[in-house]
Amino acid sequence: MKTRTLGPSGPEVSAIGLGCMGMAAFYGQPSDEAQATEVIHRALDLGITFFDTAEMYGPHTNEIQVGKALADRRDRAFVATKFGIGYNAERTALTVDGSPANVRRAIEGSLKRLGMDHVDLYYLHRVDPNTPIEETVGAMAELVTEGKVRFLGLSEAAPETLRRGHAVHPITALQTEYSLWSREPEEELLATCEELGIGFVPYSPLGRGFLSGEIGSIDDLAADDFRRSNPRFMGENFQKNIDLVHAVAGIAADKGVTAAQLALAWVLAQGPHLAPIPGTRRVRTLEENAAAADVDLTAEELARIEAVFPRGAASGHRYAEAARAALNR
């Protein structure tokens, strides 16, 4: 597995990481600890070192899964987790808490669930509009001093917020959705990260599985799969977006790779400081994704992809309304 650094002088991680969220939540399948362990162990065998989880996933259960799977091989893994986001009692809106008190509460809970004495990368999952980012990052920086956290990150932060946080303590990575169909970071975020020497970690680089081409109908999703409420999977948007995927799949076929591999290779081609974290619950898909690190795209192929799937072509918002307010703050 090829490696990348999160920023010019940041930590080295595998070029493709593993997003662990779907092992515990959101995709309409029961959590399976044995299956999660098998995938994580196979990831290590493939040279994947970068594992991403969060307090919210489950909630809490994904950190436990990851911690158990890595218990006897912690030295081989670069572990990232996130704090600061949840749902209200009715699960109709997100709650965000970036207060210093919550920074302290959250890290203690994450370390206990992970069974670790430190996490390698600690993200603020969403920016709290009621707490100045300087206060949140300042409290997170104390965890670095105490040895509980090695590096700090933000998720879905706006460029100016990123600059302000970075001025308090170096931000090692920004995690934001980025893929062929979610290209908002190209407006300013990618350039800001490059300017400041911050790594960029694209989550959902396969469009929550849509860009793999394996979802042919909304009926392919379980009844409780949260993607059923995602605007891009609904109604006319679904058909418009699947047509785009079919066009990309044609280019992939010409190259002798899968649509998912082409989509991941496209993300990797956007800059050396990008390290995507596609998620999966299956070893077969993990192996397919990992192989994308060795797919090099020519300028001509990148131009062909751009021609059939240009920026802004995806139909529908990338999140339902309840979650959109917490983005890019």
C-alpha positions as CSV (number, residue, x, y, z in Angstrom):
1,M,0.0,0.0,0.0
2,K,1.3,3.4,-0.9
3,T,1.4,6.0,1.8
4,R,0.8,9.7,2.1
5,T,1.5,12.4,4.7
6,L,-1.2,14.5,6.2
7,G,0.4,17.8,5.3
8,P,4.0,18.3,4.2
9,S,5.4,17.4,7.6
10,G,2.5,15.5,9.1
11,P,2.1,11.8,10.0
12,E,2.3,9.1,7.4
13,V,-0.8,7.1,6.7
14,S,-1.9,4.6,4.0
15,A,-3.0,6.3,0.8
16,I,-6.4,4.7,1.3
17,G,-7.8,4.4,4.8
18,L,-10.9,2.6,6.2
19,G,-14.0,4.5,7.4
20,C,-15.5,2.3,10.0
21,M,-18.9,4.0,10.5
22,G,-21.0,1.6,8.5
23,M,-19.8,-1.3,10.6
24,A,-22.0,-0.1,13.4
25,A,-24.6,2.3,12.1
26,F,-26.7,4.1,9.4
27,Y,-26.7,1.5,6.6
28,G,-29.6,-0.6,7.8
29,Q,-27.6,-3.8,8.7
30,P,-27.2,-5.2,12.2
31,S,-23.8,-4.6,13.7
32,D,-21.5,-7.7,13.5
33,E,-18.4,-7.6,15.7
34,A,-16.8,-10.7,14.1
35,Q,-17.3,-9.3,10.6
36,A,-15.9,-5.9,11.6
37,T,-12.9,-7.5,13.1
38,E,-12.3,-9.6,10.0
39,V,-12.4,-6.5,7.8
40,I,-10.1,-4.5,10.1
41,H,-7.6,-7.3,10.3
42,R,-7.6,-7.8,6.5
43,A,-7.1,-4.1,6.1
44,L,-3.9,-4.3,8.2
45,D,-2.7,-7.2,6.1
46,L,-3.2,-5.1,2.9
47,G,-1.1,-2.3,4.4
48,I,-4.0,0.0,5.4
49,T,-3.0,1.8,8.6
50,F,-5.6,4.7,8.8
51,F,-8.8,3.8,10.7
52,D,-11.6,6.3,11.2
53,T,-14.4,6.1,13.8
54,A,-16.4,8.5,16.0
55,E,-18.2,8.8,19.3
56,M,-21.4,9.2,17.4
57,Y,-21.2,6.0,15.4
58,G,-23.6,3.6,17.0
59,P,-23.5,5.7,19.1
60,H,-20.4,4.5,20.9
61,T,-20.4,0.9,19.6
62,N,-18.1,1.5,16.6
63,E,-15.3,2.7,18.9
64,I,-15.7,-0.5,20.9
65,Q,-15.5,-2.6,17.7
66,V,-12.4,-0.8,16.4
67,G,-10.7,-1.0,19.8
68,K,-11.3,-4.7,20.2
69,A,-10.1,-5.4,16.6
70,L,-6.9,-3.5,17.2
71,A,-6.2,-4.5,20.8
72,D,-3.3,-6.8,20.0
73,R,-2.0,-4.8,17.0
74,R,-2.3,-1.2,18.1
75,D,1.2,-0.3,17.0
76,R,0.3,-1.0,13.4
77,A,-2.7,1.4,13.3
78,F,-3.2,5.2,13.0
79,V,-6.5,5.7,14.8
80,A,-8.8,8.7,14.3
81,T,-11.9,9.4,16.2
82,K,-14.3,12.4,16.5
83,F,-16.4,14.1,19.1
84,G,-19.0,16.9,19.4
85,I,-22.0,15.8,17.5
86,G,-25.2,13.9,18.3
87,Y,-29.0,14.0,17.8
88,N,-31.8,15.5,19.8
89,A,-34.2,13.2,21.6
90,E,-36.5,13.1,18.6
91,R,-33.7,12.4,16.1
92,T,-35.0,15.3,13.9
93,A,-31.9,17.5,14.2
94,L,-28.3,17.4,15.1
95,T,-26.9,18.7,18.3
96,V,-23.3,20.1,18.4
97,D,-21.2,20.7,21.4
98,G,-17.6,21.9,21.0
99,S,-17.4,23.4,24.6
100,P,-14.1,22.8,26.5
101,A,-16.1,20.7,29.0
102,N,-17.3,18.4,26.3
103,V,-13.8,18.1,24.9
104,R,-12.7,16.7,28.2
105,R,-15.8,14.5,28.7
106,A,-15.6,13.1,25.2
107,I,-11.9,12.1,25.1
108,E,-12.2,10.1,28.3
109,G,-15.2,8.2,26.9
110,S,-13.5,7.5,23.6
111,L,-10.3,6.3,25.2
112,K,-12.2,3.9,27.5
113,R,-14.3,2.5,24.6
114,L,-11.3,2.1,22.3
115,G,-9.2,0.6,25.1
116,M,-6.3,2.9,24.2
117,D,-4.2,5.4,26.1
118,H,-4.2,7.8,23.2
119,V,-5.8,8.4,19.8
120,D,-3.6,9.5,16.9
121,L,-6.0,12.0,15.4
122,Y,-8.8,13.7,17.3
123,Y,-11.4,15.6,15.2
124,L,-14.1,18.1,16.1
125,H,-16.9,16.3,14.2
126,R,-18.9,19.5,13.5
127,V,-18.2,23.1,14.4
128,D,-20.2,24.5,17.3
129,P,-21.7,27.9,16.5
130,N,-22.0,28.7,20.2
131,T,-18.4,28.1,21.1
132,P,-15.6,30.1,19.4
133,I,-13.3,27.7,17.5
134,E,-10.4,29.1,19.4
135,E,-11.8,27.8,22.7
136,T,-12.5,24.3,21.3
137,V,-9.1,23.9,19.7
138,G,-7.5,25.3,22.8
139,A,-9.1,22.6,24.9
140,M,-8.2,20.0,22.3
141,A,-4.6,21.2,22.4
142,E,-4.4,20.5,26.1
143,L,-5.1,16.8,25.3
144,V,-2.0,16.8,23.1
145,T,0.1,18.2,26.0
146,E,-1.3,15.5,28.2
147,G,-0.4,12.7,25.7
148,K,-4.0,11.6,25.2
149,V,-4.1,12.9,21.6
150,R,-1.2,13.1,19.0
151,F,-2.7,15.3,16.3
152,L,-5.8,17.5,16.0
153,G,-8.4,17.7,13.2
154,L,-11.6,19.4,12.2
155,S,-14.5,18.1,10.1
156,E,-16.8,20.1,7.8
157,A,-15.2,23.4,8.8
158,A,-15.3,26.5,6.6
159,P,-12.0,27.9,5.4
160,E,-12.0,30.9,7.8
161,T,-12.8,28.6,10.8
162,L,-9.9,26.3,9.7
163,R,-7.5,29.3,9.7
164,R,-8.7,30.5,13.1
165,G,-8.3,27.0,14.7
166,H,-4.9,26.4,13.0
167,A,-3.7,29.7,14.6
168,V,-4.3,28.3,18.1
169,H,-2.8,24.9,17.5
170,P,-1.6,23.2,14.3
171,I,-4.5,21.4,12.6
172,T,-3.2,18.2,11.0
173,A,-6.2,17.2,9.0
174,L,-9.5,18.4,7.7
175,Q,-12.2,15.8,7.1
176,T,-14.9,16.7,4.7
177,E,-17.1,14.9,2.2
178,Y,-15.4,14.9,-1.2
179,S,-15.9,12.7,-4.3
180,L,-16.9,13.0,-7.9
181,W,-20.4,14.0,-6.8
182,S,-19.5,16.2,-3.8
183,R,-17.0,18.7,-5.0
184,E,-17.7,21.8,-2.8
185,P,-14.2,21.6,-1.3
186,E,-12.8,22.7,-4.7
187,E,-14.2,26.1,-4.2
188,E,-11.7,27.1,-1.4
189,L,-11.1,24.3,1.1
190,L,-8.5,22.3,-0.8
191,A,-6.5,25.4,-1.6
192,T,-6.7,26.5,2.1
193,C,-5.4,23.1,3.3
194,E,-2.6,23.1,0.8
195,E,-1.6,26.7,1.8
196,L,-1.6,25.9,5.5
197,G,0.0,22.5,5.2
198,I,-3.0,20.6,6.4
199,G,-3.9,17.1,5.2
200,F,-7.3,16.6,3.6
201,V,-9.3,13.4,4.4
202,P,-12.2,12.9,2.1
203,Y,-15.0,10.9,3.7
204,S,-17.7,9.2,1.5
205,P,-15.3,9.2,-1.5
206,L,-17.6,6.7,-3.1
207,G,-20.7,8.8,-2.6
208,R,-22.0,6.5,0.2
209,G,-21.7,3.5,-2.2
210,F,-23.5,5.1,-5.0
211,L,-20.4,5.7,-7.2
212,S,-19.6,2.0,-7.0
213,G,-22.4,1.3,-9.4
214,E,-23.7,-1.5,-7.3
215,I,-26.9,0.3,-6.2
216,G,-29.3,0.0,-9.1
217,S,-32.5,1.0,-7.3
218,I,-33.7,2.5,-4.0
219,D,-35.1,-1.0,-3.3
220,D,-31.5,-2.2,-3.0
221,L,-31.3,-0.4,0.4
222,A,-32.7,-1.8,3.6
223,A,-35.9,-0.2,5.0
224,D,-34.0,1.5,7.8
225,D,-31.0,2.6,5.7
226,F,-30.5,6.3,6.2
227,R,-29.7,6.8,2.5
228,R,-33.4,6.4,1.8
229,S,-33.7,9.9,3.3
230,N,-30.7,11.3,1.4
231,P,-31.9,13.6,-1.4
232,R,-29.4,12.2,-3.9
233,F,-31.0,8.7,-3.5
234,M,-34.6,10.0,-3.9
235,G,-37.0,10.3,-6.8
236,E,-35.8,11.9,-10.0
237,N,-32.4,12.6,-8.4
238,F,-31.6,8.9,-8.2
239,Q,-32.1,8.3,-11.9
240,K,-30.1,11.4,-12.9
241,N,-27.3,10.4,-10.6
242,I,-27.2,6.8,-11.7
243,D,-26.9,7.9,-15.3
244,L,-23.7,9.8,-14.3
245,V,-22.4,6.7,-12.6
246,H,-23.0,4.6,-15.7
247,A,-21.0,7.1,-17.8
248,V,-18.1,6.8,-15.3
249,A,-18.4,3.0,-15.3
250,G,-17.8,3.0,-19.0
251,I,-14.5,4.8,-18.6
252,A,-13.6,2.3,-15.8
253,A,-14.4,-0.6,-18.1
254,D,-12.1,0.8,-20.8
255,K,-9.3,1.0,-18.2
256,G,-10.0,-2.5,-16.8
257,V,-10.9,-1.3,-13.3
258,T,-14.2,-1.1,-11.4
259,A,-16.2,2.1,-11.1
260,A,-15.3,2.3,-7.4
261,Q,-11.6,2.0,-8.2
262,L,-11.9,4.7,-10.8
263,A,-13.7,7.0,-8.4
264,L,-11.1,6.5,-5.7
265,A,-8.2,7.0,-8.1
266,W,-9.9,10.3,-9.2
267,V,-9.9,11.5,-5.5
268,L,-6.2,10.5,-5.1
269,A,-5.3,12.3,-8.2
270,Q,-6.6,15.6,-6.8
271,G,-3.5,16.2,-4.7
272,P,-0.8,14.4,-2.7
273,H,-2.1,15.6,0.6
274,L,-5.5,13.7,0.2
275,A,-6.1,10.4,2.0
276,P,-9.6,9.1,1.4
277,I,-11.4,6.8,3.9
278,P,-13.9,4.6,2.0
279,G,-16.0,2.4,4.3
280,T,-17.1,-1.1,3.9
281,R,-18.4,-4.1,5.9
282,R,-17.1,-6.7,3.4
283,V,-13.6,-8.1,2.8
284,R,-14.1,-8.3,-0.9
285,T,-15.0,-4.6,-1.2
286,L,-12.1,-3.7,1.1
287,E,-9.7,-5.5,-1.2
288,E,-11.2,-3.8,-4.3
289,N,-10.9,-0.3,-2.7
290,A,-7.3,-0.9,-1.5
291,A,-6.3,-1.8,-5.1
292,A,-7.4,1.6,-6.2
293,A,-4.2,3.0,-4.7
294,D,-2.3,1.5,-7.6
295,V,-4.6,2.9,-10.3
296,D,-2.9,5.9,-12.0
297,L,-5.1,8.1,-14.2
298,T,-3.6,9.9,-17.2
299,A,-4.5,13.5,-18.0
300,E,-6.6,12.2,-20.9
301,E,-8.6,9.9,-18.6
302,L,-9.1,12.7,-16.0
303,A,-10.4,14.9,-18.8
304,R,-12.8,12.1,-19.9
305,I,-14.1,11.8,-16.4
306,E,-14.6,15.5,-16.1
307,A,-16.5,15.6,-19.4
308,V,-19.1,13.0,-18.3
309,F,-19.2,13.9,-14.6
310,P,-18.4,17.6,-14.2
311,R,-18.4,19.6,-11.0
312,G,-21.9,20.3,-9.9
313,A,-23.5,17.5,-12.0
314,A,-24.9,15.5,-9.1
315,S,-28.6,16.0,-8.5
316,G,-29.8,16.8,-5.0
317,H,-28.3,18.0,-1.7
318,R,-25.7,15.7,-0.1
319,Y,-27.5,15.7,3.2
320,A,-31.1,15.9,4.3
321,E,-32.2,19.3,5.7
322,A,-31.8,18.4,9.3
323,A,-28.0,17.9,8.9
324,R,-27.2,20.6,6.4
325,A,-27.1,23.4,8.9
326,A,-24.0,21.9,10.5
327,L,-21.9,21.9,7.4
328,N,-19.1,24.3,6.4
329,R,-19.3,26.5,9.5
